[in-house]
Amino acid sequence: MSYDLTDEQRLFRDTVRRLAHERVEPRAAEIDASGAYPLDVYQLFQEYGLLGLAMPEAYGGGGADLLTLAIAIEEVARVCATSSLIIAAQHLGAMPLMLAGTPAQKERFLLPIASGEHMAAFALTEPEAGSDAAAARTRAEPEPGGGYSLTGQKVFITNGGLADTTVVFAATGDRTGAAAMSAFVVDKDMPGFSVGRVEKKLGIRGSQTAELRFDHVHLEADRLLGQEGDGFKIAMRTLDRTRLGIAAQALGIAQGAFDLAFAHVRGRRQFGRALTEFQGLQWTLADLALQIEASRQLLYRASEVVEQAGFAIDSSREVTRLSAMAKLQCSDTAMRVTTEAVQLFGGYGYIEDYPVARMMRDAKITQIYEGTNQVQRIVIFRNLEADA
Ligand code: COS
């Protein structure tokens, strides 16, 4: 196994870097300031095939591997974290379908997601079920005429209220907890489905995060993914793969902030000397560069290992462990690097005229969503043993 980039991946990285620089970076400050969802960026990514990048070619996706997806997210996040989330969230919403959908379900639901015609979302979290995802109370009751009636509430849903297709996790049957959970595909315009509060956030402000409400939403039986009771495992296996996307987003934010801080320190003089001549600042920059490089190595290796594992029903311990490690390491690096970058900019770092303040705000969510970093430690600990 090698996690060196292939020539094709390098070329792809350079293409996405240029696209991000030319088309996304000029929009980044405005997206943050307005908090409006950047539909133009969604359409740009659709045009360039980034929305379905790592979805199967058979269903209109790009067929790329997880490392290539990580590179795309990283490159966009260097200039705009909100925009990078457009790609990551589309893959998050699609992943349960990729893992557990029948060919007919993939044809019907995944195909329009891969092309970008439909926006996707993943609805697991509830007010009383955040880190403890198995405590979800949303229920899908069987209906006499067949199918299910879905009732409950989800919160903090990325793309909530915008997504055409949402995978919703709900309890079915007599069991409780993880064993009860099932996964359903829900359409935006279904009677009984409504959008509640749209959150105002510290960062990633152009991404829409909303509460979703389900009041006896009728679902045909063919909207169930896998079997009843498979939902929790589908959710966990999804996160095993998509946490790499959040790691990539975090890494990109870190790299973007580092590049700006390094350029600033190089160009500024104080006390009659270039800032780069102060050893304290040299050491800070060296430490940050080290953290970024170490994070990238872990993410790229994790991406290779998770990719190689394919869509196996039970993730190996190594897959689960490495993806949690990559997410934890890259997000902590993002927070540290962006905080230091603000410091290296001094007063300029604290005003919104410079991107590093936004990057610091954006970085924080990467330590929280798709499982807090405390949850990542639980996951790492539980999967410390080597695979048999
Ligand atoms: N892949 C496949 N199956 C998995 C799995 C994985 N990565 N992780 C757990 N499972 C299985 C277990 O093997 C177990 O199956 P059996 O009952 O057949 O043995 C089942 O799922 C329940 O697992 P577990 O007992 O570990 O469940 P917990 O309730 O203890 O879950 C954590 C613990 C904290 C890991 C889980 O709730 C979690 O990841 N929470 C964070 C959720 C999250 O990321 N939310 C963000 C929302 S998306 S933005």
Residues whose N, C-alpha, C, O or C-beta is under 5 A from the ligand:
A	BS01	COS	L124 T125 G130 S131 D132 A133 A134 A178 K233 M236 R237 D240 I313 D314 S315 T320 Y369 E370 G371 V375
